[in-house]
Amino acid sequence: MPKIKTRKAVSKRVRRTGSGKLKRMREFSGCHHIREKKSPKRTRKFRKTALVHKTDEHRITTLAPYV
């Protein structure tokens, strides 16, 4: 049976936690562009990671099965 190809764009953006859940960066994780209008509180929140929602987990595991 052939191997399933991993979508490299997805594999760079998602990691597995120890318990097997998927972890992702927030929306504007770099947040270096047009920061004047964004409050410091907002830019600090972008640094944190978030878990992928359980309804999206199946979609991401089909795109990157070996992540």
PyMOL commands that set and color helices and strands:
alter all, ss='L'
color gray80, all
select helices_A, chain A and resi 8-13+40-47+54-63
alter helices_A, ss='H'
color red, helices_A
select strands_A, chain A and resi 14-16+22-25+49-51
alter strands_A, ss='S'
color yellow, strands_A
deselect
rebuild
show_as cartoon
